[in-house]
Amino acid sequence: MSIRSLFGSLREKVVGKNIKIVFPEGDDERVVRAAARLKFEGLVEPIILGDADKVHNLLAQLGFADPHYTIINPEDYEGFEEMKQEFLAIRKGKVGAEEADKLLRDVNYFGVMLVKMGLADGMVSGAIHSTADTVRPALQIIKTKPGVSRTSGVFLMNRDNTDQRLIFADCAINIDPNAQELAEIAVNTADTAKIFDIDPKIAMLSFSSKGSARGPQVEKVQEAVRLSKDLQPDICIDGDLQFDAAFVPATAEIKAPGSPVAGHANVFIFPDLQSGNIGYKIAQRLGMFEAIGPILQGLNKPVNDLSRGSSAEDIYKLAIITAAQTLED
């Protein structure tokens, strides 16, 4: 399935569902352009945060004349006091009323609270904010799903004019996950892959293939494979595997004969953030793969983080993915 047909399939899933996605960065032209396109195509009902007059002026400049947009300014939101009381209850004494008031003026905290209160289904941010600015309020307010200790970030990797779609994780969040955390990342990534109609064949990557090298880094990956199977017995996973053994059938026959995954992997779990982040950027820049994400997984409700170099097209695509994630809950 090409990326065009993939997003055609995702659009079919979400169109007409009235899925509400918050866009906190309403003063950014890329964000407003993407939100307006999503509304025009009936894919998402955007909630844009910012000054209403400024957002409407920006919409008009971009050629979107429809006045019926939901635009909320945290500075004059009528339900602010109710939101603050719910936020204080969630944080359970960790913040006081004055600090809560200040935090909820932050568009990311405000947007996440809209999701938490059921006034929105998901959120897309990060065009002008750091990953930490997006993820921190999500972890504090929405929190992770039962059995998941932390969220993680995956990239959908696609190369034009091919049917090749791969998933890379974790490339965004966890600096040095332990074996249990790697196992959770693998299981969560398998679920994410299914959103894109990918039948996950998961390679747990290492500098070793099937024990060809030794060391605590290799043992961590081997233990993560065992724990993944404990968490989800029917998961298709193998490791430790070097990337060439995971990806190239001829190499797999030499380095990992008999593996159910080697040579055919389509989901790649990196052993740490350093290798994951470097790996996806090499594939993007040298391998000419489009990197869509990071797509955050493991949260009770979908909140996704953009790269600050994102285009309006990137934001549009990540919002469609976010809408599709809401259907998986």
Helices and strands as residue ranges (DSSP letters): H 3-14, E 20-23, H 29-40, E 45-49, H 52-61, E 70-72, G 74-76, H 80-91, H 97-103, H 107-116, E 122-125, H 131-137, I 138-142, E 152-159, E 165-169, H 179-195, E 202-205, H 216-231, E 237-241, H 243-247, H 249-255, E 267-269, H 273-285, E 289-297, E 303-305, H 312-326
